Amino acid sequence: MEKISERNCPICQSELVDILHPVKFAVLDGYPLPDHYDLVCCVRCGFVFADTFTHQAMVDLFYRQYSMYEDYQTATGSGYQDWDLHRLVSTAQRISEYLQDPKASILDLGCARGGLLQELRNLGYENIVGMDPSPACIRHITDDRKIAGFIGSIFQVPEDIGEFDCVILSHVLEHLYDLHGAVQNVTRLVKQDGWIYIEVPDATHYSEYVFSPYQDINTEHINHFSPASLWNLLNGFGFHGVTAVQTTIHSSPDTQYPVICWLGQKSTPCVSAAGLTKDADLRPQMERYLRRSADLLDAMDHQINLALAGNLGVIVWGVGQLSMKLLAATSLANADIRAFVDGNTIHQGMTMRGRPVLAPEQIGGYQEPILIATTLHQETIVHTIRHTLGMANQIITLR
């Protein structure tokens, strides 16, 4: 169904879109991002994005206050787990193939806890800088890793930061409301003939890696890229694509995730909006992914119904994206939830549906079944419940 969007297409600025899927979440109390939006496809250029009514300032606020990347045990980007380290080593090596001068200046925008910067330093790069909206992440890279860092974002760059031989945007663009403004700002940070490295989830292959329903359609990922859409966005700003690799990375010890690794060089802007190439492949791939996600969500709902039949209460482990979907669209919404628990310290002390979010060590006195509302770290959480906490509670898993 066509409509006029609340948010113009982030690629071509068109207002006419087709609705692919209405999305709802049950969010943490006080959560600054919207709890619903339409997933839409631009009629003009074929880009798929969230027609959300938020704005960039609220997105920036979210990553200052709710950054999941502050906790190295539950988030990617730090390199402290072997599977995460392998990804960062591969990314650093990919960049080094084109940026061969060890004295080249490199800025990692959205650096999280600095795992990629560390691997670049291990390859011999001397002039590396990180920037992230999370003060805790920047404290870690400056105090612990001894790497230069700034609190900020693409939209809040220190005036005297200068230009760089290479700017990195690894898993950043899918989060941004204002893509045009972001690329304009990045253009100012890259030297003439300098490089930009971008890594984003590959929406053309979502359907091949469905380990959780709608895992890529969430409150944080509001742009869904294909190689064609990246070309449409960046070429008009003067970045000439040199290589675009479609591959997979680990998002947990036993799950693979499709990504696009795009590297371009800054030249002179030469393509107008009229030169956009419509992406005819992204929409059918997204529709396939939506069908597979719907089937998986139905299966999880059936499993939750069976597991909770006759139970007087339940503990829900996890307040992330899957939990938000289950509470909005399955029978879990009607369950007697006594408390939530989450291993990420950023969530502990908050509330969800009026119930506290506890740290794992705080649930020792509860006898209720524990429903693990995440598939990424399911096995690790089971081990924590049984062996670290020594709890004999019934455990309900969804994968």
RASUL-V186706 format. One line per field, one symbol per residue. ss: DSSP state (H for helix, E for strand, L for the rest). Layout:
# RASUL-V186706
ss: ???
This chain:
# RASUL-V186706
ss: LEEELLLLLLLLLLLEEEEEEEEELLLLLLLLLLLEEEEEEELLLLLEEEELLLLHHHHHHHHHHLLHHHLLLLLLLLLLLHHHHHHHHHHHHHHHLLLLLLLLEEEEELLLLLHHHHHHHHLLLLEEEEEELLHHHHHHHHHHLLLEEEELELLELLLLLLLEEEEEEELLHHHLLLHHHHHHHHHHHEEEEEEEEEEEEEHHHHHHLLLLLLLLLLLLLLEEELHHHHHHHHHLLLEEEEEEEEEEEEEELLEEEEEEEEEEEELLLLLLHHHLLLLLLHHHHHHHHHHHHHHHHHHHHHHHHHHHLLLLLEEEELLLHHHHHHHHHLHHHHLLEEEEELLLLLLLLLEELLEEEELHHHLLLLLLEEEELLLLLHHHHHHHHHHHLLLLLLEELLL
